[in-house]
Amino acid sequence: MATHSVEDSHVTQLVRAVISDWRNAVNAGDIDRILRIAADDLEMMPPGQSALVGAEAHDFLRGFVSQFTADLKPFTNEEVIVCGAWAFQRYSYELTLTPKMGGEPITERGDGIHMFRRDESGSWRLSKDIFTSLASAPAET
């Protein structure tokens, strides 16, 4: 049976705080806070697109924030594992995007993996963001 030290628990709490800050920043549309959490070499793998790395990933996030108001619900089906300077979050999500230029909100559900890396200053930064989008069931009438 694996044992966990108090230090492991403390580090996991720090990672969970960064995960919460990420979700809050997305919901607030706070691109500066989002980019402070994102690593400079962030790699994103959104559904139906090629991988985006570094400046491309940051531009994707800027475009997302400029085009939509987001309502990212708390993550479910979540598991957080810390291993040295890396932390892994497996999650399910529900995200409602409302176009800022008008139009109907779009709700997306899916699963993903976030990989966080501790940088030289000791801060946890989002290094990899890999996520799927599941087809939503039609609304009941």
N, C-alpha and C positions, 0 to 999 in steps of 0.2 A: 504494500500500500504506500502510495506517495505521500510525503509530508510537505507541508508548506510552511515557510518561516514567516515571522511577522514582517520582515522586509519584503517578501514576495507579496504579501497582502497589501502593504503600503504602496508598492510600485503599481500593483493592479489598480488600486484606488486612484493613483495619479493618472494612469492611462484612461480609466473610466471618466475622469474629470475632463480630459482632453476630448474624448468622444462626445461628451455632453456639450462642451464648448463648440465643437464642430457643428453639431446639430443646431445649437442656438444661433451660431453665426450664419448658417444657411438660412434659417427661418427669418433672421433679421435682415438678410440681404447685405450683410456687412462684409464686403469683399476684402477690405484690409485685414480683418480678423481671420477670414478664411485663408488668405494667402500667408498670414503669419503661422498658421497651423500647418499648411502645406509645405512640404520640403521643396527646395529649389529644383530638385530633379524628380519631382512627383511624376509618377506614371499612372495614367488613368486608362481603363479598358471599359468604356461604355458600350452598351449593347448596340450591335449593328454598325460599329465604327472601328477603324484601326486604332491601335494604341496611340495615346498622346503622351509625350514626354516633355518635362521641363516647361519651357515657354509656351508650347502648344497646349499643355494641360492647364496652365495658368490662364491662357486666353479663353479656353473652354469655360472655365469657372467665371471669368469676367463676363462672357457672353450670356451665360446662364443667369447670373445675377441681374444683368441689365435688361434681359427679356422677360423674366418671370418673377412673380412673388411666390415664394415657396412655403409650404406647410409640410415639413418632414416630421412625421409622428415618431415617438420614441421607438427605438429599435426593439424588435422582438426576436424570439428564437436565437438569442445572442449567447455567444461564448467568447470570452477574452482570455488569451494565453500570453504570458510574458516569458520570454526566453532571452536573457541577457539584455542586449541593446535593441532587441526587437520585440514588438508586441503585435499580436494577431487578433482581430475581431471578426468573427463570423456572425452574420446578422441577416434578418429579414427586415424589409422596410416598406413603408407606405408613404408616398410623396404626392402631394397635390400641387400642381403648378398652374398658376393663373397668369395668362399673358398680360403684360403691362400695357400693351397696345389695344387690349380688348379681346374678347373671345371667351369661349367656355373654358372653365378649368379642366385640367387633365389629371386624372389620378393614375399613378403608376405604382405597381407593387413588384417586388422582386427580392432577390437574395444577393449577398455580396460578401466580400472580404476586404477589410482594411488592414494594411500593414503599416505600423508605426515604427519609426526608428528614433532612438535617442541621439540627439546631436551633441556636439562638443560642449555646449553650455548645459547639458542635462535635460533640455526640453524634448518632449516627445513630439515628433512631426509626422504628418501623414506622408508616407512614402509611396504606397501603392493603393489604388482604389479600383477594385474589380467588381462589377455588378451586372446582374441580369435584370430583365424586365419581363414579368409574366403577364400573359394576356388576362385582362380582368373579365370577370363574369358579367354578362349583360345585366343591367339593372332590372330588378323584379318589378312587374307591373301589377 
